[in-house]
Amino acid sequence: MKKRFLVLSVLLSIFITPMIANAAESAYYTNKNGVVMDQANYENLVEKLSLEYVSFMTQREYDSLKDHELRVVAEKSIITEDVEIAGLPIITVNPYAVSGSPNSIKTTSKQLGITVFDWGNGQYYVKASNEWLSIPKIRNFDVFAMRPDDGFSLVAGSPSGTQYYSNNSSGDAIIYQPNGANTVTKSNGFGMSMNLVDNSDINVLINTITARVSGSSGTVSASYQHCTSNSVTKAQSMDYYLTVNGLGGVIMFNTVQSKYDAMMGVYARV
């Protein structure tokens, strides 16, 4: 009996030990939300989506993206710049959509970019990102929205959003869910109202929205509208519809159109 038990123990050690080792190897990185990632997926997602985004990615989004190559198929970026005319601060917009990396141009205000990745199975993963190059003085309910068109349609339940902020010592994020209290979903896209954090010491502020779209080809437009008034309420910021005639080619507010900066939108076509 002892000999039989010894043989069984040896056999178990042969099969169980590698399984334990493989499990340990797969737990390469755990992000701020407790999402455990293996090395291959972590490195791929950081390369494609940025370290800040991956650091606060939800389990739902990680599960939808892991093991996908996420090959870039289209991207555009646009910049804004703060200037003074007759002594008054004016926000001007570069009138040209710039092909290439959304981080390829630096100015003094903010930068909006959109990237489309091949998700596979007839779908595309779209990320729009607004990076603040100088922290805004007015921080109220900004609105970030995406509108697929020309053959693309939004995949239900796929929208997500993040407001990432940090100072010299630490970073944090606010996560926006597809059916959350700040999300507006329409038949032709979605938008998220993001109340910009009031922390006085932050020096990095990045807003993102992501979603999957389906279709063999199409266009995805994104618009980031900065609220220029502290009097706009959350309800007002969520009262809009999505149209090519709206701000940035996406957002048409019903009551507070004049209280947003009318920044030019971006689009990418596949």
Secondary structure, DSSP 8 states (H G I E B T S, - for coil): -HHHHHHHHHHHHHHHHHHHHHHHHH--EE-TT--EE-HHHHHHHHHHH-HHHHHT--HHHHHHHTT---EEEEEEEEEEEEEEETTEEEEEE-SS-EES-TTS---SSEEEEEEEEEEETTEEEEEEEEEESS--S--SEEEEEEEEETT-EE-TT--EEEEEEE-SS-EEEEEE-TTSTTEEEETTEEEEEEE----TT--EEEEEEEEEEESSS-EEEEEEE-B--TT--HHHHT-EEEEEEEETTTEEESS-GGGB-----EEEE-
